[in-house]
Amino acid sequence: MKRITFLLVVTLFSYTYLQAQIVITNDNTFKTADQMLLANELFESGEPWAEALGYNLDDLDPLIPNSPDAFSYHTGIESYEYSRYLLNTLNGRSGLGLHMMWSPIIMENAAMQATSFDGQFTGGTANGFKEDDMLMMMIGNFGANANFVPFENPFPQFADFLEGDNNLPQTVQANFEHNFGSTRWDRSLMDKTLNLGAMGQSTFKQYLWAQDMLSAFHNSADEGIDADGTNSPDLPGSSMFDPNNNIFYGGNNADGFIGQILTAESINKTKFLLTQLAYDGTNLGMVDPATYDPTNGIKYFPTKITVTETATATGLPPKWDTFTVTDPMSKIFDQWSYLLATTNYMNMMEPNNTSDAAHLAFREVFDGFPFSASMQETGTPGPYDLMKGTSKVIFMNMMAMHFNTTNGTFIDGVMLNGAGMPMMDNMVKSLNAGYVLVALENFIPQFTETPLETMATNALNAQANFIINNLKDPNGGFYNMYTIGTGADTSTKTLTANSAIIIGLYAAYNATGNNTYLTEANNGYNYLISNFYNTTDHVFKTEEGNNTATYTPKNLGVLAGVLREANLVGNQTNAKTIYTDIFNTIYNKMILREAEVTGETGSDSDSDGIPYIVGGTKPFVFAAEATFDMSTASVSNIAINNLNIYPNPVENSIQFGANLNNIKSYVIFNLLGQEIDKGNIENNKIQVETLKKGIYLIKIDAGKKQFTGRFIKS
């Protein structure tokens, strides 16, 4: 009898041995630009997308998955929180960059203090440095402004490194949310290179969270208060904070504190860029936006600048020492990344913008305290002028160095010759051709009624037309690259290139209202879905025709962006459903760890299979690479009789994607056909945390029907 049972089980499940899964092939490498691009697209594909479709975010509960529906949960909870995880890891925990203690404004203010200032905010004992006292004073002020006790052992950084090994040299402790010490990375395994693209993507991420966090006020009970132009955290008739009126900066206490920290990091990073990292082809130095004209000598931001550091004193972070240009090329990815950040900060800091409650709240933040007001208000440049000046310098360099006027397109890479003149390469990569349109769409309204507005609008139209005329394949879709003088690269089309071009064309339509751009974007989207989306397995091919997909933070970021824009701009209704499906099959499988916000406090409460960070040595970032083999997935879908088990692999509990009626009981077998567990099913969920790691087979009794499936216990 046992032999018969064994043969029956093997017959039922024999095909399932080939079931495809996401296989992580690199979980050690953190590339800042790629992870932050993903973070930015996930943010905008989070709460903003859900709100744009009319969802009430107050209806969402992180501990109740897929309520009120799966789309709102994946966007309003998971996309949004995964985006937060990435920024939180980079900016306060990892140490992957230069410490705020050595940032320009901290150092300038410390230099103005008397010798007696040393030790006043660091325990009373002088250590020969005033910068740590100045930093602690700033953090203390931010905490008081938000009614928040600052985190312990953070590593706030103002300039981000290119890359690092995200393996932690210690296990994460249970107090990690307020004490960041156990989440620090190994500094000896970091690539201490400054890259404008990495810093630009992180600055844009800092903007996205800062504008969200500082868009309202709160009281001592941590209740949100909308700004209305009459309420303020400030003293009457003053820009200084009033500690007694029970109004604090930020939508809640943590938001108010973190929003101020992120803004300070971005301001210091941008000032550092202008004062230290402008390159004339020979030397690094400063560039003055007020007088800068590239025709009088180009000063630009090279793609790689290596940093050496010097130890200072016990307990203090290392200080930057020297900067060496190790790759002098100007890359368009770097330029549009930072331009996207500074133009959006301009909008947030705009002194005359009181169009909504959010900007009324921002005015209280940038009126002199906690951050300086604009030059038009005080006669002295403030953060708004810094962001505006940086936007101007970067855009002017993009036009002078990267824009091929003959062909009407932005070129990827540029060097200066011995005479200081730009030497363009001939490559137009689709990723950049698309995203430069997004950056220009954001730039144009910030420079309305200036010559730069006209210049940017003309460049945007030229770039969009170049895409349609040169990067579009007559058979549909878009090429990966175009080489001036040679033509289009006709190699296998990629998910990244097609998605980025579509995003860019939607941006061009938003900026101009030209329906041709909308039509081309929608046609491109339909081609993308037809040729890249696997409807059976709910995954995307990363190369057309290739059933083995390779996922990275970069292509997952661009994919999230194209589905969102197709839905919101192109009115492609299926994009919403597709995003919901692939979040289960791809995104949830690639993030390495999860924080408490969406579960994992003893059980997998959101049923996505992502381990809790405590006790592990991985941070909550995405894997650098993973693969999915669709050629085996199709076999397994036949064998499991439409029983969709998720998460799979699983740690704690499994659920069933199909809407099964009359579910009564289950039996779990091992691969030898031996019965391991059985019981009744409640709430469409089975607890499996007590099972050993391995492959299991399951049979579901649903009245007159029986369903079979397979899962992996991890």
N, C-alpha and C positions, 0 to 999 in steps of 0.2 A: 504493500500500500504506500509506503514511504517512497518507493522507487517511482510509482505512478505519479504521485504528487510532484516529485522533483521534475519529471519529464514534462508535466503539464505546465509548471511554472516557467521552465526554460523555454518551452514553445511559445508561451504568451509573451515573453519578454526578450526573446533572443535578439531581436533587432535593436533593442534599446541600448545595447552596449555601445553603439556608435553615436549616441545622442551628443550633439555639439554643445559646448559650453564656451563661455568667454574664458580664455586661458591667458593669464597675466604673464607677460614675458619680461617685463622690467618694472620692478616696484621700488627701485633704489634711486633713480635719477629725477631730480626736480629741476626742470627748465623754467625759470621765472616767467619769461615772456609767454610761453605756451600755457602754463597753468593759470596765469592771470588773464589771458585772453579767454580761456574757458570760464574763469570766474566772472568776468564781465558779461559774457553772453548768458551764463546761467542766471545772473542777477536780473538782467532785463527779460529773461524768459521765466522769471519767477513771479513775485507779487505784481510787478507792473503789467505783465501779460494777463494774469488772472483778473486784475482790476479793470483792465481795458475791455474785457469781455463781460463785465458786470458782476463778477463774483464778489460777495461780501466776505472779506478775509476774517471777519469776526466769527464766521461759521466754521472755521478750520480749527482742528485740534490735532496736534502732532501725534497724539497717542491713539487716534482713531483713523486708521488708514482708509483712503479712498472715500472720505466723507467730506462734503456732500457728493462728490464724484471723484474719480481717479485723476482727472485733469487738474482740478483745483488743488488736490493734494500734492501732485508732482510739481506743480508750478509754485503755488503759494506756500508750501512747506519745504519740499525737498530741494528743488532748484535753488530757492532762495537761501536755504540753510547751507547747502554745499558751497555756494558762492561765499557765504560768510566764513565757513571753515577755512577756505583757501586764503582769504585775506588775513584772518586771525593767525593762521600758521605763519605766514610770511612776515607780517608786520610787528608781531609782539612776541612770538614764541621761538622761531627758528634761529634768529641771529644772523640770517643770510643777508648781511649788508653792513653799512657803516652806522655806528651807534649815534643816536640823537645828541648825546653829550658833546659830540664834536661837530655838530651842525652849525651852519653860518650864524644864525641869529642867536643861538645859545652862546657861542664863542664871543660874538660881538658884545652882547649884554654883560657877559662875565668880565670882559676886559675893562668895562666901565666901572666895575665895583671896587670899593676899597679893599685893602688887604684883609681887613677884619671880617669881610663877607665869607671868607673861607671857613667852612665848618658850621655856619649858621643853620643850614638846612640838612646837614648830614650827620647829626649827632653831637655837634659842638666841638669836634676835634679837627683842627686844620690838617690838611694833607698836601698842601702845595698847589691845589687846583681849586678854582672857583667855578669851573664849568659844571661840576656835579651838583653844587649847591644851586646854581641857576636852573639846572634841569629839574631838581627836586622842588624848587619854588614854583616853577611853571606847572608841574604835575599836581602839586598841592592846590594851586589856584583852579586848575581845571576840575579837580575833584570837588572843591567847594562850590564852583559854579553849577555843578550838576547834582550836588548833594549825594556824592558817591565816594566810597572808600576805594582808592586806587588798587590795582592788582599788585601782587607781590612778584618779584623777580622777573619783570618783563625785559625784553630787549627791543625797545622802540628804535627803529632804524629810519634814516632819512634818505639813504641811497642804497638800492638793492643790487646784490651780486647777480651775475649771469646764471649761475647754476650751483647746485649742491647735492650731496648725498643725503637723502631724507631718512636714512636709518638712524634711529636714536641711540646714543651710547648708554642709555639707561631706560628702565621701564617707566611708563607714565603712572603717576600717583593719583590717588582718588581726589586729591585737592587741586587737580590740574586746572580747573576752571578759574580759580582765583590766584593760584600760585603757579607761575609759568615755568618754574625751574626745571621740572622733569620733562618738559617738552622741547628743551634746547637741543639743537643739532651739533654735530662735531665740526668745529670751525676749521680743523685741519683738512677736512674733505670738501671744502668749498672752493669753487673757482672764483677767486676774488677779482673778477673783471666787471667793470661798470659798462653797461650796455644801454643805450638810450631807449631801445625797444622794450627791454625788460622794465626799466624805470618808468617808461610811458604807460605800459599796460598796468603796472601797479598803481601809478598815480591816478589813472582813470578809475581803477577799482576803489581807491581811497575816496575819490570824488563821489562815486555812486553811493557808497555807504554814508559818507559825511552829509550829503544833501538829504539822504533819507533820515538820518538820525537827528539832524539839527533843524528839521522842518517844522518843529512844534516846540512847546514848552511843557513842563510838568510841575506838580506841586510836591510837597513833602510826603504825601501819601502815594507818590509815584503815579498819579493820575494825569493823563495827557490833557494839555490845554492848547487849543488852536490860537495862533496869533491873529489879532484883529486890528492891529494898528494902535490900540489904546492900552493893551497890556504889555508888560515888559519885565524881564528879570533885572532891569537897571534901576538905579536911583532916579528919582524924579529930576528931569532936566540935565541928566548926566549919562554918559556911556558906561559908567562904572557899575559893577554888579551890586545889587542891594541884597544883603544876606537876610533881610527881615521881611520881605514882602511875599514870601512863600511862592515865588515863581522862579524856576530854574531852567537853564538851557537844556534843550533836547527833549524828545518825546517821552523819555523816561530817564531814570538816573544813569543807567549804564550807557544808553545811547548818547546822552549829553556828554559824558566823559570821553567815550571812544570817538565820537564825532569831532571833538576838539583835538584829540591826539592825532587823528588821521589828517585833519586840516593842517596842523602844525608840521607834520611830516612832509606833506605835499608842498607847503610853502618853502620849507627849508631845502627840499630836494630841488625845487625849481630855481631858487636863488643860488644854490650850489652850482647848478648847471650853467647859469649865466656868468657867475664870477670865477669859476675854476675850470670848466671843461670845454670852453670855446676854442677851436683849433684853427690856426691859419695855414696849416700845412707843415709848419715847423714846430711851433710852440703852442702849449695850452695856456689859456688865460681867460680874460673876461671879454664880454661883448655888451655894449650899451644899447639897449633897444631904442632909446630916444634918438640916437644919432646914426644907427646902423643902416648902411646902404651897401649891399653886396657888390655893386659896381665899383666901389672904392676899396675893395678887398674883402674876400669872403672869409667869414668866421663861422664854422659849422661844428656839429657835434659828431665825432667819429664813432664808429660802431663798437670798438673795443678799447677800453682804457684799463690797464692792469694797475691794481692798488697794492702797495706795500704798507704794512702796519707796524707800529711800534708799541710795545708794552709801556704802560705809564706807571701805575702803582697798584699794589695788591687790592683787589676788589673793584677796580675800575676797568671799563672796556678798553680794548686797544684803540689807538688813535691812528687815523690815516697819516701816512708819511709822504710817499711819493706817488705820482701818477705817470704812467708810461703808455703812450699810444701804441698798442700792439696790432691794431688793424685800423688804418686811417680812412678806410672807405666810408662814404656816407651812404646809408641804405634807406630806401624809401619806407620800408617797414618801420624802422626806428622813428622816422620823422612823422609819419601819420599817427603812430601810436601816441607820441607825446603831444602832438597837436590836438588830438581828440580829447586828451585830458585837460589841457590848459583852456581850450575854448569852452568846455563845459563848466570848469571852475569860474570862468568869466561870467557866465550866466548866473551862477549861484551867488557870486560876489557883487554883481551889478548894483551900484548905489541907487540907480533910478528905477529899478524894477520892484514895484510893490503890487504886482498884478494878482497875487493870490496869497493865501495864508502862509504857504511855505516861504515865499520871498519876504513877507513881513517878518517872519522869524529869522531869516538869514540877515536881514538888516540889523537886527539886534546883535548878531554875532560879529558883524564887520562894521561896527560904528565907532570903533576905537578901543573896545574891550569886549571879548578877550583878544580880538584881532584888530589891527589898525584899519582905519577908514581909508577911503580912496584919496588920490591927490586932488580931485576936484573939490573935495570937502575940506581938506587940511593943507593943501599946498605941498605935501610930502607924499611920495609914492607909497602905496600900501599893497596888500596882497592882490587886489583887483588889478592894479597897474602892473604888477609883476607877471601875472598870468596873461594879461593883454600884451605886454612887451615880448614875452617868450613866444606867444602865438605868432606875433608879427615876424620875429626873427626866423622861426622855423618855416613859416609859410613863404617868406621871401627867399629863403635858401632852397626850398622845394622848387620854386619857380625858376630860380637862377641856375640851380645845379641839376635838377632831375627832370624838368619838363622839356621834352623834345618838341619844339614849336612846329617843325616841319610835319611831323606825324601826329601831333596833338595827343601826346600820351606821356605819362610819367615813367621814367626809366628806373630800373631797380637799384643799380649801383653806380657810384661816381667817385672819382679820385681827383685831386688837384695836381696839375703838372708843376714843373719848377717855377713857372711864372705865376702860379696861383690861380690858374684858369681851370674850370671843370672839364674833366675827361669822362664822358658818359660811357657806360657799357651799352649794349644793344638789347638787353633783355627786358621784357615786360611780363612779369609773372602775374598770373590771374588773381592769386590771393591778394596781392597789393593793388592791382588795377581795380578790384572791387572795393576794398576797404578804404582806399584813398578817397573814393566818392562819399563814403560815410563821414570821413573827417572833414571834407569840404562842405558837406551838408550842414555840419555843426558850426563850421567856421563862418560861413556866409552871414547868418543873422547877427553875429557878434560884431561885424564890421560894416553894418548897414550904412549907406550914404558915404562911404569912403572909396578911394580908388581900389583898395584891396577887395572890396565886395565884387566889383566888376571883373577884376582879374580872376578871382576864385570861381565866379559863375561861369566865365568863359572856359576856364580850365576844366570845370566839372562837365560841361556839355561836350567839350572836345574828348575827354576821357571816355564818357559814356558812348559817344559815337564811334570812337576807336574800337571799343569792345564789340559793338554790334557789327562793325565792318571788318574786323580783323581776327577777333577771338571766337567768333561764332562759327561752329561747324555747320556746313550746309545740311548735314543729316540730323542736326539737333545737338544741343549741348554746347559746351565751350571747351576750347583747348586749354591746356595747362599753362602755356607760355607762348609768347610771340617774340621773334628776334628780328629787329629792324635790319632790313637788307637781305634777310633770308626767308622769313615767313613764319607761319604758325608751326608749333611743335605738334605733330600729329600722333604722338605716342598715346598710350592708353589714357583715357580721360580719368580724372580723379574726383572723388567726392569733394575734397577741399576746394579745388579750382572752380568747379561748377557752383558750389554753394556760395562762395565768396563773390563771384560775378553776379549772381542773382541778388544777393544782399545789396551789392553796390548799385544795381539798376533800380531796385526799389528806393534806395536813398536818392538817386538822381531824380526819380519821379517825385518824391517828396519835396525836393528842393525846387523843382521847375514846373511841376504839373504837366510835363510832357507825356502824353499817353503812349507814345512809342516806347518809352522806357518801361512803363508798366506792362505793356503787352509783351515785350521781350522778356521781362522778368518772369511773368506768368508762364510763358512758353517754356522758358528754361526750367522753371520749377516742375512743370508737368513732365518734361524730359527727365529730370532728376528722379522723380518718383517712379516713372516707368522703367528706368534703366539701372537704378541703384538700389531701390527699396525692395527687399525680400518680404513679401506679404505673408509668407508662410511662417517664417521664423521671427518676424518683427525686428529685423536688423537691416543695416545699410551696408552695401558693398562699398569699399573704399577705393577700388578701381573698377571701372566698368568691365563686366565680363569675368571678373576674378572672384571665385566663390570663397576665397580665404581673405577675410577682411582684417586689416591691421588698424586698430584704433589708438589714437594718441589724444592728449588734451587739446592739441590744436585742431584736429579735424572734428572732435566732438564739440568744441566751442563753436566752430563755424556751422556745424550741423544744427545746433540749437538755435543759432541766429537765423538761419535760412527758414526754418520751420515757423519761427515766431513772425518774421517779417512777411512770409507768404500768407500767413493767416491774417495779420493785422493790416497790412498794406494791400496785398494781392487778393484778399478775401477768399483764400483757398481753405475751405472748411475742413478738408481732410487732414490738414497739417496739425490740427489740435489732437485728433485721434492718434495720428502717427507718433507725435511727441509723447503722448501718454504710454503708448505701447513700447517704444524704444527706451523709455526711462527705466522700465522694468528689466528689459533684456540687455541693455548696454551700460547706461550710466550707473545704475545701482550695483553693477558688477565690477566697476572699475575704481570706485572710491575705496581707499584702503581701510579707513576707520571712520567711525561715526561718533558724534558727541551726544550728550543726553537729550538734546532738544527733540530728536525724533525717535527716541526709544533707547533700547539697549542698556537698561539699568537692571540687569539680572535676567531679562528675557527680551526676545526680539519683538518688541511691541509694535513695530511698524512692518514686521514681516518682510524685510528686504534682504536679510542675510548678511548685513554689513556688521563686522565685529565692533564692539565697544572699545574705545581707545585705552581705557584704564587697564594696566597690567601688560600692555603690549609695548612694542618698540617701533611702531609705525605711527606717523601723524595722520590727521585727517586731510590727506591730499589724494589726488587721483594717480593711478598707476601711469608711468610714462609710456607704456605700450602694452597692448593686449591683442590677441587674435581670436577670430571666430571662423570656424570651418563650416560653411553652409552645405557642403557636399554630404556631410554626415547628418546634419540636422534634419534634412528632408526625410531620411529613412526613419528616424525616431518618431517623427510626427505621425507616420502611418501606424507605428507599432503601439503607441500609447492610447489609441482609441479616443482621441480628442480630449484626453484628461491633461490639462495644463497645470503642472505643479510649480508653485513658486513660493519662496525663493528656491533656487536650485543651482548650486549646492546650498545647503541649509545648516544652520547651527541649532536653532531652538524649536521652531514650529513651521509647518507647511500649510499652505492654503491652496485652493483650487480655482483656477481662472474661469473654468466653464461654469455656467449657471445650472448646477445640478439640482434637480428636484428630488425630494424623498430620500435624501442621503440618510442611511441608517447606521452602517458600521464599516469598519475597515479591518484589514489584515495586512501586516507587514512581514515579508519574507527576506531572508538573505539570499545570496546567489546560489546556495545549495538547495534552495527550496524549503529550508527550515523555517517554521513560523517563529517570528521574533516578538511580535506584539500584536494585539488586537483590542478593539474597543468600539465604543459608540462615538460618533462625530458630533461635536457641538460647535455652532457658529462657523461652520465650514473650515475648521482648523483642527490640526492634529499636533500635539506636542511630541517632539522627538529628541529633546535635549539629552535624554538618558541613553540614547543609542551610541554605540561606538562609531568612530569614523569608518566610512566605507560606503559601498553601493547597496541600495536596498530596492526591493520591488514591493509594490503596494496594490491591493485589490480593494475597490470600493463597491459596496452593496448599496444600490439606489433603487430598491424595490424590484421592478421587473427587469432592470438593466444592471449590468456590472461593468465597471471601468477599471482599467489597469494603467499603471504608470511606473516610473522609476525615478529615484532621487539619490543624490549624493549627500551623505552626512559629513560635514567638514569639521 
